Amino acid sequence: MMNPLQVQLKFFPYPATSLFVFPGIRTHRQSPLPSPRNPLSRSHTHTHHTTRPYRLPVPHSSAPQCPHNSLSLSKTKSHTHLPVRFPPEASTHHHSFLFPSTSMPWNESTRSPRPIPSAYLPPHLRHQPTFTVTIPTSLARSSSRRGGGGGGRGRGRGFRGGRAPNPPRSYGRSRRNFSDDDPNPYNQKIMPEPPFDISEKFDELEVIDDDPSGVNNINAYDETPVETSGFDVPPPVTSFSEIDFCSGLSDNIKRCQFVKPTPIQRYAIPVAMAGRDLMACAQTGSGKTAAFCFPIITRILRDHHQLKSPTKKIDRNGGGGGFSLKTIMACPLALILAPTRELSCQIHEEAKKFSYKTGVKVVVAYGGAPIVQQFRNLEKGVDILVATPGRLVDMIERAKVSLKNVKYLALDEADRMLDMGFEPQVRKIVQQMEMPPAGVRQTMLFSATFPIEIQRLASDFLSNYIFLAAGKVGSSTDLIAQRVEYVHDADKKNHLLNLLRAQRANGKHALTLVFVETKKGADALQSWLSMKGFPSMAIHGDKVQMERERALKSFRSGLTPILVATDVAARGLDIPHVAHVINFDLPRDIGDYVHRIGRTGRAGKPGLATAFFSDKNAPLAKALVELMQEANQEIPPWLNEYTETSHAYGSGGSRSSRFSGVKFGGHNYRRGADNENYDYSNQFEDGTALESYPSHSSPYSSHDSRADFPTSSRADSFHEGFYGHMLDHRTVVASGWD
Ligand SMILES: Nc1ncnc2c1ncn2[C@@H]1O[C@H](COP(=O)(O)OP(=O)(O)OP(=O)(O)O)[C@@H](O)[C@H]1O
């Protein structure tokens, strides 16, 4: 029997996002062949059902010629039909693809009174009438799980330009029907094709200027206040066109569909372009990577690119007789340091996109991967080296890298490098390995959180610097709807299962990141979830690098839409479409919480963060409440009651002391003239006495060495309370990291 089903196509669910993630971009080549990443992509077009294409008209707007680039721009108004294949199946019910759904069964009582931002709508679908498509129930269910329905990958030539669309590349291959009792609704064989990843196809993209809205909802940051301090701060810009980028970079900015700068970019880019040192703090997902990459690329092109010798040959034997071992030493002009391997890879990918076709060479060096291959990459030439501290020190000591030409130094997530015990390596790199001194090189520090110890480092590394804070230092963006639920440790697993089931019942195929405290806990929870029919992967510091990369890739692609992670995945990772971050175990430090939930609600898009709170998290309550208040979240009344005990424990820290917050922005503590006699002990006026945590019984939450990051070291050091005696990061052992 076939019953018609009305589907309101208000919003294409993930992973049909490939349709709209890059709306202004066309590809040169369209391969009809199966993708190497997904051999199923073409081979499963034979389904159990007779497929019937539905075509959704998608009108295009005209594209004005950009004065700055001569590349082809779409000018015609046309309609492209995006085919969607649905088997004609039975019964009906109504599906809404909006997320978060008002019918979410959890936390209705704690919902924020402020309207939840509507789901991101791709520019090419805006101002369009709502489409009503009649599809059968079983498929609606399966397509929503897989985010099907969107049909093609959305990168066909003619997507904008008025040419006939390519043959459909539907996600709906080899479908089968599911019942709600299906133990494994995400059977690997019928998983969706991975969405189009811009970095893989970047070289196929043309520059198109016709979409004033861009891929991301950057307007969401319009109201973010920005505080600046320092001498002679260069004025901010309001658009990218006000900045004198080289044309290659300008084209790449358009390729990325960055239409206008985010607040941190508006302020930081002019400062960096003027050659000033910078300490910049901005909320997670608000575009800090571009804020330091754009100026570095521009200045390399402007000031150095005629010097064509990023590497030089040295003779290790001093040129004497006998066997002369000649080696190539890389001498990058810019160094970007990041705390984790994954983050350095991501920055490398971003920087490569931004410098595409400019001639600027970007190389990455990180531990856990074969060093020989990285040497080979370096030997081909390097302008910008992105590295983790451990691997870089190793390379310098082996005389494969020299820092003596470094003119630009950026430290991303610098506070995490200290947390992880990298302060000695970072100091060695910056102060003892030939790098030109502060004042000669340009130095930039970026993070979403700036605890006091990083400000101390800043005063050693920076010279006459400018401090920028977009939004309150250490705050979370209010794009993320935060919920805190009281869950006993013993109930956590079932509670998680219920959340995931509810998510699934709502037709969501949302990428969900689940944070736990320990590596062992991550593995255990991941196996259990997989057993329960939720394909998942785990990522933590005990996994070898290949496994870590595989887990991230599989999650990113939607193949395993749940990633169970330790803090290894908490910082900097920009995974599009992460809709939900669940803190199965809350971290002990509020800064870590900020970074964790910041994996969703990025680039102006809305996100959801759920935290499981139990008695042992009491020390975090005060900071959590403060943070949620700042982000206009509704605080559950029971949580307020914990704030009194929280102060006694003191571990989560009062945000006012941890982040030195003022009304917005923050404060920077310099050794310079303006703060010469500043008493750093003021930062600890709340006299926080740190006590150890109550022991944890759950295998998912233990504060022993199984945790990826011994964050307590930072907290434990706080009570020492004055500059010069605060921290001894050498005692921190970072396992699984380089
Ligand atoms: N001007 C812009 N317009 C549109 N999208 C942007 C812009 N700048 C950055 N983005 C996108 O926003 C996302 C987040 O950027 P990025 O990873 O640099 O954030 P971040 O501030 O470094 O976050 P985190 O603190 O988590 O490291 C990326 O996908 C990036 O491509």
The ligand as a Gaussian input file, in Angstrom:
#p B3LYP/6-31G(d) Opt

LIG

0 1
 N       34.555000      35.466000       7.434000
 C       34.043000      34.276000       7.425000
 N       32.907000      34.027000       6.724000
 C       32.376000      32.790000       6.716000
 N       32.864000      31.734000       7.364000
 C       33.991000      31.913000       8.077000
 C       34.634000      33.181000       8.142000
 N       35.733000      33.052000       8.907000
 C       35.785000      31.760000       9.296000
 N       34.750000      31.079000       8.804000
 C       34.450000      29.650000       9.014000
 O       34.095000      29.519000      10.383000
 C       34.488000      28.244000      10.863000
 C       35.220000      28.402000      12.187000
 O       36.455000      29.052000      11.970000
 P       37.739000      28.714000      12.855000
 O       37.958000      27.244000      12.894000
 O       38.840000      29.565000      12.365000
 O       37.214000      29.200000      14.265000
 P       38.031000      29.435000      15.598000
 O       37.626000      30.757000      16.104000
 O       39.490000      29.190000      15.367000
 O       37.419000      28.314000      16.532000
 P       38.084000      27.554000      17.797000
 O       38.145000      28.529000      18.918000
 O       37.162000      26.434000      18.072000
 O       39.442000      27.097000      17.351000
 C       35.345000      27.611000       9.784000
 O       34.581000      26.634000       9.132000
 C       35.658000      28.746000       8.860000
 O       35.784000      28.293000       7.537000

